[in-house]
Amino acid sequence: MPGRAISAIARIAFLLCGLISLFTAVPYGMLRGIDLPVQSEWVVFVVALALVGVFSVVVGLLPRSWIAKACRKHGSEEQLFSVLLKLLGGFAAISYLVAVVAYLAPHRWNLNPQLMLSLCPMYFVRMTFDPSPLTVCLLLAPLNAAVYGSLGLTLGYAWLVFGK
């Protein structure tokens, strides 16, 4: 039973992180950098967020047996999903901290907007208006964590399937 619980939790987390990644791509697609202080290649951000989101949603919706079959050489189903959940959680925790540090960084640090947009997809909110610390900690940083959690899942799954 614990294996099924971990599998169910993992699949729900994959699905939610993928949907949030797709949701985060929408403002990038709508803004296209028009009203932001820096112009960038917005298409790259939209495509990357969309690909990672679609992959996570697909993995969240695939039958457990297909995922286990693709990663058969990596132990039991419980081990497989716990590894993927750990990667998702690790990437999410690090990106949550990056989002909070990016918000708390003083303006005199002159953070490179291109770099910050790639590290923290919700950074454009800080560039366009100044959200409250509560908004950052409860909304923007968790959204950023979900996006990078989805990326962690994608990289982990690719490593399990194609790695040695």
Buried (B, 14 or more C-beta within 10 A) or exposed (E): EEBEEBBEEBBEBBBBBBBBBBBBBEBBBEEEBEEBEEEBEBEEBBBBBBBBBBBBBEBBEEEBEEBBEBBEEBEEBBEBBBBBBEBBBBBBBBBBEBBBEBBEEEEEEEBEBBEBBBBBBBBBBBBEEEBEEEEBBEBBBBBBBBBBBBBBBBBBBEBBEEEE
